[in-house]
Amino acid sequence: MTTHTPLPWTHIDCVILDMDGTLLDLHFDNQLWSELLPRRVAGRLDISLEQARHQVLHRLEARRGTLPWYCLEHWSDAFGVDMHGLERELGHLIKARPGALDFLAWVRARGLRQVLATNAHPASLERKLAATGIGEHFTDIVSAHDLGAAKEDPAFWDALKHRLGFEPERTVFIDDNAQVRAAARRWGIGYLFGIAQPDSRGPRVSADDCLCLSDFAELMRDAA
């Protein structure tokens, strides 16, 4: 695991944050894709739940890391299921991770540019902003769908830089997705962090590429 040295906050201008699994509990998304969707597919096709899980996983894996993987319309068509409706059914599970709102307020109070950069579908993004109130803390909110490329794609970072004009070497980026972090690192983002437990009911994770935060307070203590 990568060890952590205190961030040079006086040399940081911008903080870019992922949403699902970083600011918000990934339990919602895991329940949607791993539980509710397979159940609906099983019912629609009259197959076993195990068969439906295999079918869903196989089709998702074929698109992983691409923009269609995050597109609700794409999967509504692919599975014959209203993905927007499924998200609304599970809306009660949309919650901020512990300490996320405090960290957002802390970054905003320091006067730093704060960007929400998510692969989430725009409609899903709106639902989650409305449910949690996190949007009020951000200088900019960007969905990969607006830029035409997922965060795993260097084209996303080129487009984000063109739109926002931030300096990558003076930027902190926090994302639970290792593939996304790898793309950001290759592109030149200066400071990267993961999340130790994206799903509050799932396992803890670690990474070789960066520190996975157990608590956002770990970063706030750097500036104490």
C-alpha positions as CSV (number, residue, x, y, z in Angstrom):
1,M,0.0,0.0,0.0
2,T,1.2,3.5,-0.8
3,T,2.1,5.5,2.2
4,H,0.8,9.1,2.6
5,T,2.7,12.2,3.1
6,P,0.9,15.5,4.1
7,L,-0.6,17.4,1.1
8,P,1.0,20.8,0.4
9,W,-2.3,22.5,0.5
10,T,-0.8,25.9,-0.1
11,H,0.2,24.7,-3.5
12,I,-3.2,23.2,-4.4
13,D,-5.8,25.2,-6.4
14,C,-8.3,22.6,-7.3
15,V,-10.0,19.5,-5.8
16,I,-11.8,17.1,-8.2
17,L,-14.1,14.5,-6.6
18,D,-15.9,11.5,-8.0
19,M,-19.4,10.9,-6.8
20,D,-20.5,7.2,-6.5
21,G,-18.3,5.3,-4.1
22,T,-16.3,8.4,-3.2
23,L,-18.8,11.0,-1.9
24,L,-21.8,8.7,-2.0
25,D,-22.2,5.2,-0.6
26,L,-21.7,2.7,-3.4
27,H,-24.2,0.4,-1.7
28,F,-27.0,2.1,-3.8
29,D,-25.3,1.3,-7.1
30,N,-24.3,-2.2,-6.0
31,Q,-27.8,-3.0,-5.0
32,L,-29.1,-1.6,-8.3
33,W,-26.7,-3.5,-10.7
34,S,-26.0,-6.7,-8.6
35,E,-29.4,-7.3,-7.0
36,L,-32.4,-5.5,-8.4
37,L,-31.5,-5.5,-12.1
38,P,-30.8,-9.3,-12.1
39,R,-34.1,-10.0,-10.3
40,R,-36.0,-8.0,-13.0
41,V,-34.1,-9.7,-15.8
42,A,-34.8,-13.1,-14.3
43,G,-38.5,-12.3,-14.1
44,R,-38.7,-10.8,-17.6
45,L,-36.9,-13.7,-19.3
46,D,-38.3,-16.4,-16.9
47,I,-34.8,-17.7,-16.0
48,S,-33.1,-18.4,-12.7
49,L,-31.6,-15.5,-10.7
50,E,-28.2,-17.2,-11.1
51,Q,-28.6,-17.2,-14.9
52,A,-29.7,-13.6,-14.8
53,R,-26.8,-12.5,-12.7
54,H,-24.4,-14.2,-15.1
55,Q,-26.1,-12.5,-18.1
56,V,-26.0,-9.1,-16.5
57,L,-22.4,-9.4,-15.4
58,H,-21.2,-10.7,-18.7
59,R,-22.8,-7.8,-20.6
60,L,-21.7,-5.2,-18.1
61,E,-18.1,-6.4,-18.2
62,A,-18.0,-6.2,-22.0
63,R,-18.6,-2.4,-21.7
64,R,-16.7,-1.6,-18.5
65,G,-14.6,1.6,-18.7
66,T,-16.6,3.0,-21.6
67,L,-19.3,5.6,-21.7
68,P,-22.1,3.2,-22.5
69,W,-21.3,1.3,-19.3
70,Y,-22.7,4.4,-17.4
71,C,-25.6,5.0,-19.7
72,L,-29.0,4.2,-18.3
73,E,-30.7,4.3,-21.7
74,H,-28.2,1.9,-23.1
75,W,-29.0,-0.7,-20.4
76,S,-32.7,0.0,-20.5
77,D,-32.6,-1.1,-24.1
78,A,-30.2,-3.9,-23.6
79,F,-32.1,-5.6,-20.8
80,G,-35.6,-4.4,-21.6
81,V,-35.9,-2.9,-18.1
82,D,-36.5,0.8,-17.1
83,M,-33.3,1.6,-15.4
84,H,-34.5,5.0,-14.4
85,G,-37.5,3.4,-12.7
86,L,-35.1,1.0,-10.8
87,E,-33.0,3.9,-9.6
88,R,-36.2,5.6,-8.3
89,E,-37.2,2.4,-6.5
90,L,-33.9,2.4,-4.6
91,G,-33.8,6.1,-4.0
92,H,-33.9,5.6,-0.2
93,L,-30.4,4.1,-0.4
94,I,-28.8,7.2,-1.9
95,K,-26.6,8.6,1.0
96,A,-23.4,10.6,1.4
97,R,-20.5,8.7,2.9
98,P,-19.5,9.6,6.5
99,G,-17.5,12.8,6.6
100,A,-18.1,13.7,2.9
101,L,-20.2,16.8,3.5
102,D,-17.8,18.0,6.2
103,F,-14.9,17.7,3.8
104,L,-16.8,19.5,1.0
105,A,-17.5,22.4,3.3
106,W,-13.9,22.4,4.5
107,V,-12.6,22.6,1.0
108,R,-15.1,25.3,0.0
109,A,-14.1,27.3,3.1
110,R,-10.5,27.3,2.0
111,G,-11.5,29.0,-1.2
112,L,-10.3,26.2,-3.5
113,R,-12.0,25.3,-6.8
114,Q,-14.1,22.2,-6.1
115,V,-15.2,20.0,-9.1
116,L,-17.6,17.1,-9.1
117,A,-16.5,14.9,-12.0
118,T,-18.7,11.8,-12.5
119,N,-19.3,9.1,-15.0
120,A,-22.9,9.0,-13.8
121,H,-25.8,9.4,-16.3
122,P,-27.1,13.1,-16.1
123,A,-30.5,11.9,-14.8
124,S,-28.9,9.8,-12.1
125,L,-26.6,12.7,-11.2
126,E,-29.6,15.0,-10.8
127,R,-31.4,12.4,-8.6
128,K,-28.4,12.0,-6.4
129,L,-27.8,15.8,-6.1
130,A,-31.4,16.3,-5.1
131,A,-31.2,13.4,-2.5
132,T,-28.0,14.5,-0.8
133,G,-27.6,18.3,-1.3
134,I,-23.9,17.8,-2.2
135,G,-24.2,20.0,-5.3
136,E,-24.2,23.3,-3.4
137,H,-20.5,22.8,-2.4
138,F,-19.1,22.7,-6.0
139,T,-17.7,25.3,-8.2
140,D,-18.3,23.0,-11.2
141,I,-20.3,19.8,-11.8
142,V,-19.5,17.8,-14.9
143,S,-20.9,14.5,-16.2
144,A,-18.7,12.5,-18.5
145,H,-21.8,12.2,-20.8
146,D,-21.5,16.0,-21.4
147,L,-17.9,15.6,-22.5
148,G,-18.4,12.5,-24.7
149,A,-15.9,10.3,-22.9
150,A,-15.7,8.3,-19.7
151,K,-13.1,9.2,-17.1
152,E,-11.1,6.1,-18.0
153,D,-10.5,7.8,-21.4
154,P,-7.7,10.4,-21.8
155,A,-10.2,12.3,-24.0
156,F,-12.3,13.0,-20.8
157,W,-9.3,14.8,-19.1
158,D,-8.5,16.8,-22.2
159,A,-12.0,18.0,-22.5
160,L,-12.3,18.7,-18.8
161,K,-9.1,20.8,-18.9
162,H,-10.4,22.7,-22.0
163,R,-13.7,23.4,-20.2
164,L,-12.4,24.3,-16.8
165,G,-8.8,25.4,-17.3
166,F,-7.4,23.9,-14.1
167,E,-3.7,23.1,-13.5
168,P,-3.3,19.3,-13.2
169,E,-0.1,19.4,-11.2
170,R,-1.9,21.6,-8.6
171,T,-5.0,19.4,-8.4
172,V,-6.2,16.7,-5.9
173,F,-8.3,14.0,-7.4
174,I,-10.3,11.4,-5.3
175,D,-11.9,8.4,-6.9
176,D,-12.7,4.9,-5.7
177,N,-12.1,3.5,-9.3
178,A,-8.6,2.3,-9.8
179,Q,-8.9,2.4,-13.6
180,V,-10.0,6.0,-13.5
181,R,-7.2,6.9,-11.1
182,A,-4.7,5.3,-13.5
183,A,-6.0,7.4,-16.4
184,A,-5.8,10.5,-14.3
185,R,-2.3,9.7,-13.2
186,R,-1.1,9.1,-16.8
187,W,-2.7,12.4,-17.8
188,G,-0.8,14.3,-15.2
189,I,-3.0,14.9,-12.1
190,G,-0.7,15.7,-9.2
191,Y,-2.3,14.1,-6.2
192,L,-4.5,11.1,-6.2
193,F,-6.5,9.2,-3.5
194,G,-8.8,6.2,-3.4
195,I,-11.5,5.2,-1.0
196,A,-11.0,2.3,1.5
197,Q,-14.7,1.3,1.7
198,P,-16.8,2.6,-1.2
199,D,-19.8,0.4,-0.2
200,S,-20.6,0.8,3.5
201,R,-21.7,-2.9,3.6
202,G,-18.9,-4.1,1.4
203,P,-15.3,-5.1,2.0
204,R,-12.4,-2.7,2.6
205,V,-10.0,-2.3,-0.2
206,S,-6.4,-1.1,-0.7
207,A,-4.4,0.0,-3.7
208,D,-0.7,0.1,-4.7
209,D,-1.2,3.3,-6.7
210,C,-2.3,5.6,-3.9
211,L,-3.6,5.9,-0.3
212,C,-7.2,4.7,0.0
213,L,-8.9,7.0,2.5
214,S,-10.8,5.6,5.4
215,D,-12.0,9.0,6.4
216,F,-11.8,12.4,4.6
217,A,-10.6,13.8,7.9
218,E,-7.2,12.2,7.0
219,L,-6.8,15.0,4.4
220,M,-8.2,17.8,6.7
221,R,-5.6,16.9,9.4
222,D,-2.9,17.6,6.8
223,A,-3.7,21.3,7.0
224,A,-4.1,21.5,10.8
